[in-house]
C-alpha cells in the first residue's frame, strides 16, 4: 500500500540534499505570490516582459449576444462563413453558445461590432470581457515570462528545463502545483515524478509524435490485481486539451490523477482499483498547447500544415472517422477538419494506439473534457435525428454526473445532447467527426463530453483560482461515473 505522506516527505528531503536548492527559482516568492487578482495591468509592463504578444488582443471584446426569437441572427452566427449570409464580411470568432438561454459569446473588435449592429439594428448584447488583453495576461503565472535574452536573468524566469524539474519536484503532490496553469515542460516533469514515485501503479506511455515532434503521452493508472487478468478489466478513458486554449481541461485531468492517487492512499482495496484501469490523456494537443503559451493564448487547433501555405492546424475534434465531413473549405478556420478523416495527426495516433492495444484495454467509459459552458453532453454530436443506443441510460448517467458535481460544489452543469451544443440541428457539418461520437460508436459503452466552467464572464480565460474547485467537482463526477460503470452487468 502506498502512502502519499510516506513518499512526499522523504522525496523532498532527498531533493534538498541532491539539488541543494541551488537554482534561480525563488521559492519564497512562489509561496507568497498572488494569483490573477494580484496581476498588474499589462500596459504598465515593458512589452518584452509580456508572456506573449498581448497587443494583438487589445482592441478586441468578448460580447454575449441574445438571439432569442431572432432566427436570422442565429443563422448568421452559425453560417457566418457563407458569403450569402455574411455579405458585409463581419469578422469574429465564436466562443460558446448557451442553448438554454439562446445566447452566443463571440470575440470581435470595435470595427466589426459596428458592422454587426448596422446589419442587425435590434441586436441585444452585453460586453462580458472589455479588456481581452488583460484577461489573457491574468491566466499566465505571474512569474512566467516568454523566453528572451533581455529577461534571461529575471529571478522569476525558469532558466532551463532542469530548473523546471527541480522546482516541480518541490511542489509534487502539493497544492502549489495547482495554484497556476502550467507550461508543457512543467507538466511533463510533474508526470515523470509521479511515475517514479508510483512505478507499480503509474506508467507513462509515449504512443506517438506530433507534427512538431512532441511526444503524445498516455498516463496508464492500474493497480496490480492477481484475481483479474489485466485484459479483462474495464478501462476508463479521460482526455483533456483537445482544443489548445482550454487550459482548465488540461489542469482538470491532472487534478483527477492527483485525486485518484489520494483516494488510493486511503482506500486501496476499493472496487474501483480492483476492477478498473484508467487511461489519462492530460494533453491531447501538445503542439497547440505549447503555441498558446508562446504565441497565441486563444489558439484552438493543432499546428500541422494544411493545403494552404499560410494556414496551419486542423481541429482534432472534427477529424475522427465517424460521419466525418469537411466542415469548411477554409483552412484558416477554427473548425477546419482537414481534407480526409484522421488527417489530424493526434487523432490518428490515438486510433492506432487503440487498434494495437485492443486486447489490453476493454474501454467501457470515455470522458472528454473541454470548456466552457458547464454542460454534460451525450451522443450524438453529428445529428439530432440519430438516437443513441441506451439513450435513457445515457441520460440517467449524465444527470448523475451533473448531480455529483452539484453536490460537491453547488455548481450546475446542464445536460443536453451534443448535437444542440454543436449547432448540428441547423448545420450538421459542425458536429461531424467528433471524438465523442467516434468513441461511443466504436469503442465505449458510455461516452460524454464535459464542458467545464464557467458560464459567466471568463470564457476560455478562467482565472487560476478556479483550478482546484473545478478539479474537485470534476473528480466527483468522475468517481460517480466509475461506480456507475462498475454496476453495469454487461
Secondary structure as a PSIPRED ss2 file (coil, helix, strand):
# PSIPRED VFORMAT (PSIPRED V4.0)

   1 X C   1.000  0.000  0.000
   2 X C   1.000  0.000  0.000
   3 X C   1.000  0.000  0.000
   4 X H   0.000  1.000  0.000
   5 X H   0.000  1.000  0.000
   6 X H   0.000  1.000  0.000
   7 X H   0.000  1.000  0.000
   8 X H   0.000  1.000  0.000
   9 X H   0.000  1.000  0.000
  10 X H   0.000  1.000  0.000
  11 X H   0.000  1.000  0.000
  12 X H   0.000  1.000  0.000
  13 X H   0.000  1.000  0.000
  14 X H   0.000  1.000  0.000
  15 X H   0.000  1.000  0.000
  16 X H   0.000  1.000  0.000
  17 X H   0.000  1.000  0.000
  18 X H   0.000  1.000  0.000
  19 X H   0.000  1.000  0.000
  20 X C   1.000  0.000  0.000
  21 X C   1.000  0.000  0.000
  22 X C   1.000  0.000  0.000
  23 X C   1.000  0.000  0.000
  24 X C   1.000  0.000  0.000
  25 X C   1.000  0.000  0.000
  26 X C   1.000  0.000  0.000
  27 X H   0.000  1.000  0.000
  28 X H   0.000  1.000  0.000
  29 X H   0.000  1.000  0.000
  30 X H   0.000  1.000  0.000
  31 X H   0.000  1.000  0.000
  32 X H   0.000  1.000  0.000
  33 X C   1.000  0.000  0.000
  34 X C   1.000  0.000  0.000
  35 X C   1.000  0.000  0.000
  36 X H   0.000  1.000  0.000
  37 X H   0.000  1.000  0.000
  38 X H   0.000  1.000  0.000
  39 X C   1.000  0.000  0.000
  40 X C   1.000  0.000  0.000
  41 X C   1.000  0.000  0.000
  42 X H   0.000  1.000  0.000
  43 X H   0.000  1.000  0.000
  44 X H   0.000  1.000  0.000
  45 X C   1.000  0.000  0.000
  46 X C   1.000  0.000  0.000
  47 X H   0.000  1.000  0.000
  48 X H   0.000  1.000  0.000
  49 X H   0.000  1.000  0.000
  50 X C   1.000  0.000  0.000
  51 X C   1.000  0.000  0.000
  52 X C   1.000  0.000  0.000
  53 X C   1.000  0.000  0.000
  54 X H   0.000  1.000  0.000
  55 X H   0.000  1.000  0.000
  56 X H   0.000  1.000  0.000
  57 X H   0.000  1.000  0.000
  58 X C   1.000  0.000  0.000
  59 X C   1.000  0.000  0.000
  60 X E   0.000  0.000  1.000
  61 X E   0.000  0.000  1.000
  62 X E   0.000  0.000  1.000
  63 X E   0.000  0.000  1.000
  64 X E   0.000  0.000  1.000
  65 X E   0.000  0.000  1.000
  66 X E   0.000  0.000  1.000
  67 X C   1.000  0.000  0.000
  68 X C   1.000  0.000  0.000
  69 X C   1.000  0.000  0.000
  70 X C   1.000  0.000  0.000
  71 X H   0.000  1.000  0.000
  72 X H   0.000  1.000  0.000
  73 X H   0.000  1.000  0.000
  74 X H   0.000  1.000  0.000
  75 X H   0.000  1.000  0.000
  76 X H   0.000  1.000  0.000
  77 X H   0.000  1.000  0.000
  78 X H   0.000  1.000  0.000
  79 X C   1.000  0.000  0.000
  80 X C   1.000  0.000  0.000
  81 X C   1.000  0.000  0.000
  82 X C   1.000  0.000  0.000
  83 X C   1.000  0.000  0.000
  84 X C   1.000  0.000  0.000
  85 X C   1.000  0.000  0.000
  86 X C   1.000  0.000  0.000
  87 X C   1.000  0.000  0.000
  88 X C   1.000  0.000  0.000
  89 X C   1.000  0.000  0.000
  90 X C   1.000  0.000  0.000
  91 X C   1.000  0.000  0.000
  92 X C   1.000  0.000  0.000
  93 X E   0.000  0.000  1.000
  94 X E   0.000  0.000  1.000
  95 X E   0.000  0.000  1.000
  96 X E   0.000  0.000  1.000
  97 X E   0.000  0.000  1.000
  98 X E   0.000  0.000  1.000
  99 X C   1.000  0.000  0.000
 100 X C   1.000  0.000  0.000
 101 X C   1.000  0.000  0.000
 102 X C   1.000  0.000  0.000
 103 X E   0.000  0.000  1.000
 104 X E   0.000  0.000  1.000
 105 X E   0.000  0.000  1.000
 106 X E   0.000  0.000  1.000
 107 X E   0.000  0.000  1.000
 108 X E   0.000  0.000  1.000
 109 X E   0.000  0.000  1.000
 110 X H   0.000  1.000  0.000
 111 X H   0.000  1.000  0.000
 112 X H   0.000  1.000  0.000
 113 X H   0.000  1.000  0.000
 114 X H   0.000  1.000  0.000
 115 X H   0.000  1.000  0.000
 116 X H   0.000  1.000  0.000
 117 X H   0.000  1.000  0.000
 118 X H   0.000  1.000  0.000
 119 X H   0.000  1.000  0.000
 120 X C   1.000  0.000  0.000
 121 X C   1.000  0.000  0.000
 122 X C   1.000  0.000  0.000
 123 X C   1.000  0.000  0.000
 124 X E   0.000  0.000  1.000
 125 X E   0.000  0.000  1.000
 126 X E   0.000  0.000  1.000
 127 X E   0.000  0.000  1.000
 128 X E   0.000  0.000  1.000
 129 X E   0.000  0.000  1.000
 130 X C   1.000  0.000  0.000
 131 X C   1.000  0.000  0.000
 132 X H   0.000  1.000  0.000
 133 X H   0.000  1.000  0.000
 134 X H   0.000  1.000  0.000
 135 X H   0.000  1.000  0.000
 136 X H   0.000  1.000  0.000
 137 X H   0.000  1.000  0.000
 138 X H   0.000  1.000  0.000
 139 X H   0.000  1.000  0.000
 140 X C   1.000  0.000  0.000
 141 X C   1.000  0.000  0.000
 142 X C   1.000  0.000  0.000
 143 X C   1.000  0.000  0.000
 144 X C   1.000  0.000  0.000
 145 X C   1.000  0.000  0.000
 146 X C   1.000  0.000  0.000
 147 X C   1.000  0.000  0.000
 148 X C   1.000  0.000  0.000
 149 X H   0.000  1.000  0.000
 150 X H   0.000  1.000  0.000
 151 X H   0.000  1.000  0.000
 152 X C   1.000  0.000  0.000
 153 X C   1.000  0.000  0.000
 154 X C   1.000  0.000  0.000
 155 X C   1.000  0.000  0.000
 156 X C   1.000  0.000  0.000
 157 X C   1.000  0.000  0.000
 158 X C   1.000  0.000  0.000
 159 X C   1.000  0.000  0.000
 160 X C   1.000  0.000  0.000
 161 X H   0.000  1.000  0.000
 162 X H   0.000  1.000  0.000
 163 X H   0.000  1.000  0.000
 164 X H   0.000  1.000  0.000
 165 X H   0.000  1.000  0.000
 166 X H   0.000  1.000  0.000
 167 X H   0.000  1.000  0.000
 168 X H   0.000  1.000  0.000
 169 X H   0.000  1.000  0.000
 170 X H   0.000  1.000  0.000
 171 X H   0.000  1.000  0.000
 172 X C   1.000  0.000  0.000
 173 X C   1.000  0.000  0.000
 174 X C   1.000  0.000  0.000
 175 X H   0.000  1.000  0.000
 176 X H   0.000  1.000  0.000
 177 X H   0.000  1.000  0.000
 178 X H   0.000  1.000  0.000
 179 X H   0.000  1.000  0.000
 180 X C   1.000  0.000  0.000
 181 X C   1.000  0.000  0.000
 182 X C   1.000  0.000  0.000
 183 X C   1.000  0.000  0.000
 184 X H   0.000  1.000  0.000
 185 X H   0.000  1.000  0.000
 186 X H   0.000  1.000  0.000
 187 X H   0.000  1.000  0.000
 188 X H   0.000  1.000  0.000
 189 X H   0.000  1.000  0.000
 190 X H   0.000  1.000  0.000
 191 X H   0.000  1.000  0.000
 192 X H   0.000  1.000  0.000
 193 X H   0.000  1.000  0.000
 194 X H   0.000  1.000  0.000
 195 X H   0.000  1.000  0.000
 196 X H   0.000  1.000  0.000
 197 X H   0.000  1.000  0.000
 198 X C   1.000  0.000  0.000
 199 X C   1.000  0.000  0.000
 200 X C   1.000  0.000  0.000
 201 X C   1.000  0.000  0.000
 202 X E   0.000  0.000  1.000
 203 X E   0.000  0.000  1.000
 204 X E   0.000  0.000  1.000
 205 X E   0.000  0.000  1.000
 206 X E   0.000  0.000  1.000
 207 X E   0.000  0.000  1.000
 208 X E   0.000  0.000  1.000
 209 X E   0.000  0.000  1.000
 210 X C   1.000  0.000  0.000
 211 X C   1.000  0.000  0.000
 212 X C   1.000  0.000  0.000
 213 X C   1.000  0.000  0.000
 214 X C   1.000  0.000  0.000
 215 X E   0.000  0.000  1.000
 216 X E   0.000  0.000  1.000
 217 X E   0.000  0.000  1.000
 218 X E   0.000  0.000  1.000
 219 X E   0.000  0.000  1.000
 220 X E   0.000  0.000  1.000
 221 X E   0.000  0.000  1.000
 222 X C   1.000  0.000  0.000
 223 X C   1.000  0.000  0.000
 224 X C   1.000  0.000  0.000
 225 X C   1.000  0.000  0.000
 226 X C   1.000  0.000  0.000
 227 X C   1.000  0.000  0.000
 228 X C   1.000  0.000  0.000
 229 X C   1.000  0.000  0.000
 230 X H   0.000  1.000  0.000
 231 X H   0.000  1.000  0.000
 232 X H   0.000  1.000  0.000
 233 X C   1.000  0.000  0.000
 234 X E   0.000  0.000  1.000
 235 X E   0.000  0.000  1.000
 236 X E   0.000  0.000  1.000
 237 X E   0.000  0.000  1.000
 238 X E   0.000  0.000  1.000
 239 X E   0.000  0.000  1.000
 240 X C   1.000  0.000  0.000
 241 X C   1.000  0.000  0.000
 242 X C   1.000  0.000  0.000
 243 X C   1.000  0.000  0.000
 244 X C   1.000  0.000  0.000
 245 X C   1.000  0.000  0.000
 246 X C   1.000  0.000  0.000
 247 X H   0.000  1.000  0.000
 248 X H   0.000  1.000  0.000
 249 X H   0.000  1.000  0.000
 250 X H   0.000  1.000  0.000
 251 X H   0.000  1.000  0.000
 252 X H   0.000  1.000  0.000
 253 X H   0.000  1.000  0.000
 254 X H   0.000  1.000  0.000
 255 X H   0.000  1.000  0.000
 256 X H   0.000  1.000  0.000
 257 X H   0.000  1.000  0.000
 258 X H   0.000  1.000  0.000
 259 X H   0.000  1.000  0.000
 260 X H   0.000  1.000  0.000
 261 X H   0.000  1.000  0.000
 262 X H   0.000  1.000  0.000
 263 X H   0.000  1.000  0.000
 264 X H   0.000  1.000  0.000
 265 X H   0.000  1.000  0.000
 266 X H   0.000  1.000  0.000
 267 X C   1.000  0.000  0.000
 268 X C   1.000  0.000  0.000
 269 X C   1.000  0.000  0.000
 270 X C   1.000  0.000  0.000
 271 X H   0.000  1.000  0.000
 272 X H   0.000  1.000  0.000
 273 X H   0.000  1.000  0.000
 274 X H   0.000  1.000  0.000
 275 X H   0.000  1.000  0.000
 276 X E   0.000  0.000  1.000
 277 X E   0.000  0.000  1.000
 278 X E   0.000  0.000  1.000
 279 X E   0.000  0.000  1.000
 280 X E   0.000  0.000  1.000
 281 X E   0.000  0.000  1.000
 282 X C   1.000  0.000  0.000
 283 X C   1.000  0.000  0.000
 284 X C   1.000  0.000  0.000
 285 X C   1.000  0.000  0.000
 286 X H   0.000  1.000  0.000
 287 X H   0.000  1.000  0.000
 288 X H   0.000  1.000  0.000
 289 X H   0.000  1.000  0.000
 290 X H   0.000  1.000  0.000
 291 X H   0.000  1.000  0.000
 292 X H   0.000  1.000  0.000
 293 X H   0.000  1.000  0.000
 294 X H   0.000  1.000  0.000
 295 X C   1.000  0.000  0.000
 296 X C   1.000  0.000  0.000
 297 X C   1.000  0.000  0.000
 298 X C   1.000  0.000  0.000
 299 X C   1.000  0.000  0.000
 300 X C   1.000  0.000  0.000
 301 X C   1.000  0.000  0.000
 302 X C   1.000  0.000  0.000
 303 X C   1.000  0.000  0.000
 304 X C   1.000  0.000  0.000
 305 X E   0.000  0.000  1.000
 306 X C   1.000  0.000  0.000
 307 X C   1.000  0.000  0.000
 308 X C   1.000  0.000  0.000
 309 X C   1.000  0.000  0.000
 310 X C   1.000  0.000  0.000
 311 X C   1.000  0.000  0.000
 312 X E   0.000  0.000  1.000
 313 X C   1.000  0.000  0.000
 314 X C   1.000  0.000  0.000
 315 X C   1.000  0.000  0.000
 316 X H   0.000  1.000  0.000
 317 X H   0.000  1.000  0.000
 318 X H   0.000  1.000  0.000
 319 X C   1.000  0.000  0.000
 320 X C   1.000  0.000  0.000
 321 X C   1.000  0.000  0.000
 322 X C   1.000  0.000  0.000
 323 X C   1.000  0.000  0.000
 324 X C   1.000  0.000  0.000
 325 X C   1.000  0.000  0.000
 326 X C   1.000  0.000  0.000
 327 X C   1.000  0.000  0.000
 328 X C   1.000  0.000  0.000
 329 X C   1.000  0.000  0.000
 330 X C   1.000  0.000  0.000
 331 X C   1.000  0.000  0.000
 332 X C   1.000  0.000  0.000
 333 X C   1.000  0.000  0.000
 334 X C   1.000  0.000  0.000
 335 X C   1.000  0.000  0.000
 336 X C   1.000  0.000  0.000
 337 X C   1.000  0.000  0.000
 338 X C   1.000  0.000  0.000
 339 X C   1.000  0.000  0.000
 340 X C   1.000  0.000  0.000
 341 X C   1.000  0.000  0.000
 342 X C   1.000  0.000  0.000
 343 X C   1.000  0.000  0.000
 344 X C   1.000  0.000  0.000
 345 X H   0.000  1.000  0.000
 346 X H   0.000  1.000  0.000
 347 X H   0.000  1.000  0.000
 348 X H   0.000  1.000  0.000
 349 X H   0.000  1.000  0.000
 350 X H   0.000  1.000  0.000
 351 X H   0.000  1.000  0.000
 352 X H   0.000  1.000  0.000
 353 X H   0.000  1.000  0.000
 354 X H   0.000  1.000  0.000
 355 X H   0.000  1.000  0.000
 356 X H   0.000  1.000  0.000
 357 X C   1.000  0.000  0.000
 358 X C   1.000  0.000  0.000
 359 X C   1.000  0.000  0.000
 360 X C   1.000  0.000  0.000
 361 X C   1.000  0.000  0.000
 362 X E   0.000  0.000  1.000
 363 X E   0.000  0.000  1.000
 364 X E   0.000  0.000  1.000
 365 X E   0.000  0.000  1.000
 366 X E   0.000  0.000  1.000
 367 X E   0.000  0.000  1.000
 368 X E   0.000  0.000  1.000
 369 X E   0.000  0.000  1.000
 370 X E   0.000  0.000  1.000
 371 X E   0.000  0.000  1.000
 372 X C   1.000  0.000  0.000
 373 X C   1.000  0.000  0.000
 374 X C   1.000  0.000  0.000
 375 X E   0.000  0.000  1.000
 376 X E   0.000  0.000  1.000
 377 X E   0.000  0.000  1.000
 378 X E   0.000  0.000  1.000
 379 X C   1.000  0.000  0.000
 380 X C   1.000  0.000  0.000
 381 X C   1.000  0.000  0.000
 382 X C   1.000  0.000  0.000
 383 X C   1.000  0.000  0.000
 384 X C   1.000  0.000  0.000
 385 X C   1.000  0.000  0.000
 386 X C   1.000  0.000  0.000
 387 X C   1.000  0.000  0.000
 388 X C   1.000  0.000  0.000
 389 X C   1.000  0.000  0.000
 390 X C   1.000  0.000  0.000
 391 X H   0.000  1.000  0.000
 392 X H   0.000  1.000  0.000
 393 X H   0.000  1.000  0.000
 394 X H   0.000  1.000  0.000
 395 X H   0.000  1.000  0.000
 396 X H   0.000  1.000  0.000
 397 X H   0.000  1.000  0.000
 398 X H   0.000  1.000  0.000
 399 X H   0.000  1.000  0.000
 400 X H   0.000  1.000  0.000
 401 X H   0.000  1.000  0.000
 402 X H   0.000  1.000  0.000
 403 X H   0.000  1.000  0.000
 404 X H   0.000  1.000  0.000
 405 X H   0.000  1.000  0.000
 406 X H   0.000  1.000  0.000
 407 X H   0.000  1.000  0.000
 408 X H   0.000  1.000  0.000
 409 X H   0.000  1.000  0.000
 410 X C   1.000  0.000  0.000
 411 X C   1.000  0.000  0.000
 412 X C   1.000  0.000  0.000
 413 X C   1.000  0.000  0.000
 414 X E   0.000  0.000  1.000
 415 X E   0.000  0.000  1.000
 416 X E   0.000  0.000  1.000
 417 X E   0.000  0.000  1.000
 418 X H   0.000  1.000  0.000
 419 X H   0.000  1.000  0.000
 420 X H   0.000  1.000  0.000
 421 X H   0.000  1.000  0.000
 422 X C   1.000  0.000  0.000
 423 X C   1.000  0.000  0.000
 424 X C   1.000  0.000  0.000
 425 X C   1.000  0.000  0.000
 426 X C   1.000  0.000  0.000
 427 X C   1.000  0.000  0.000
 428 X H   0.000  1.000  0.000
 429 X H   0.000  1.000  0.000
 430 X H   0.000  1.000  0.000
 431 X H   0.000  1.000  0.000
 432 X C   1.000  0.000  0.000
 433 X C   1.000  0.000  0.000
 434 X C   1.000  0.000  0.000
 435 X H   0.000  1.000  0.000
 436 X H   0.000  1.000  0.000
 437 X H   0.000  1.000  0.000
 438 X H   0.000  1.000  0.000
 439 X H   0.000  1.000  0.000
 440 X H   0.000  1.000  0.000
 441 X H   0.000  1.000  0.000
 442 X H   0.000  1.000  0.000
 443 X C   1.000  0.000  0.000
 444 X C   1.000  0.000  0.000
 445 X C   1.000  0.000  0.000
 446 X E   0.000  0.000  1.000
 447 X E   0.000  0.000  1.000
 448 X E   0.000  0.000  1.000
 449 X E   0.000  0.000  1.000
 450 X E   0.000  0.000  1.000
 451 X E   0.000  0.000  1.000
 452 X E   0.000  0.000  1.000
 453 X C   1.000  0.000  0.000
 454 X C   1.000  0.000  0.000
 455 X C   1.000  0.000  0.000
 456 X C   1.000  0.000  0.000
 457 X C   1.000  0.000  0.000
 458 X C   1.000  0.000  0.000
 459 X C   1.000  0.000  0.000
 460 X C   1.000  0.000  0.000
 461 X C   1.000  0.000  0.000
 462 X C   1.000  0.000  0.000
 463 X C   1.000  0.000  0.000
 464 X H   0.000  1.000  0.000
 465 X H   0.000  1.000  0.000
 466 X H   0.000  1.000  0.000
 467 X H   0.000  1.000  0.000
 468 X H   0.000  1.000  0.000
 469 X H   0.000  1.000  0.000
 470 X H   0.000  1.000  0.000
 471 X H   0.000  1.000  0.000
 472 X H   0.000  1.000  0.000
 473 X H   0.000  1.000  0.000
 474 X H   0.000  1.000  0.000
 475 X H   0.000  1.000  0.000
 476 X H   0.000  1.000  0.000
 477 X H   0.000  1.000  0.000
 478 X H   0.000  1.000  0.000
 479 X H   0.000  1.000  0.000
 480 X H   0.000  1.000  0.000
 481 X H   0.000  1.000  0.000
 482 X H   0.000  1.000  0.000
 483 X H   0.000  1.000  0.000
 484 X H   0.000  1.000  0.000
 485 X H   0.000  1.000  0.000
 486 X H   0.000  1.000  0.000
 487 X H   0.000  1.000  0.000
 488 X C   1.000  0.000  0.000
 489 X C   1.000  0.000  0.000
 490 X C   1.000  0.000  0.000
